[in-house]
Amino acid sequence: MGKSNRDIPKKKRGPPSQGGRKPAQLVRMDDELTSAIDQWRQQQDNEISRAEAIRRLVELGLKAKSK
């Protein structure tokens, strides 16, 4: 008698894991701050997402604070 379906491991789909995702950070902002972030995004050379803009602004703020 052959192997049953339960004995055959299922193949995973997609590319191999890169170590998992980083945990999401929820930040609430008022409309004025969100608008200012969106204006900053539009001034950048390439189109970036709002999340990427927030990451870059935080990095800039941390660099400026450490000087």
C-alpha positions in Angstrom: 0.0 0.0 0.0 1.3 3.5 -0.9 1.9 6.5 1.3 -1.2 8.5 2.4 -1.4 12.2 1.7 -0.7 12.9 5.4 2.7 11.4 5.2 3.9 13.6 2.3 5.1 17.1 3.5 3.4 20.0 1.8 5.7 22.2 -0.3 6.0 25.9 0.8 5.3 28.5 -1.8 7.2 31.7 -2.5 10.8 32.7 -1.9 12.7 31.5 1.1 12.3 33.5 4.4 14.5 36.5 4.9 14.2 36.3 8.7 10.7 37.5 9.1 9.1 40.9 9.1 9.8 43.6 11.6 6.9 44.4 14.0 4.7 47.3 12.8 4.7 50.5 14.7 1.3 52.3 15.0 1.6 56.1 15.1 -1.4 58.5 15.2 -0.9 61.9 13.7 -3.2 64.9 13.2 -4.1 66.0 9.7 -1.7 69.0 9.9 1.3 66.7 10.5 0.2 64.2 7.9 -0.2 67.1 5.4 3.3 68.4 6.2 4.8 64.9 5.6 3.0 64.6 2.3 4.3 68.0 1.2 7.9 66.9 2.1 7.3 63.7 0.1 6.4 65.7 -3.0 9.7 67.6 -2.7 11.8 64.5 -2.9 13.5 63.4 -6.1 11.7 60.1 -6.3 8.2 59.1 -5.3 8.3 57.5 -1.9 5.5 56.1 0.3 4.3 57.9 3.4 5.8 55.2 5.5 9.2 55.6 3.8 8.9 59.4 4.3 8.3 59.0 8.0 11.3 56.6 8.3 13.6 59.1 6.5 12.3 62.0 8.6 12.9 60.1 11.8 16.4 59.2 10.7 17.1 62.9 9.8 15.7 64.0 13.2 17.9 61.5 15.1 21.0 62.5 13.2 20.3 66.2 13.9 19.7 65.5 17.6 23.0 63.6 18.0 25.1 66.5 16.7 
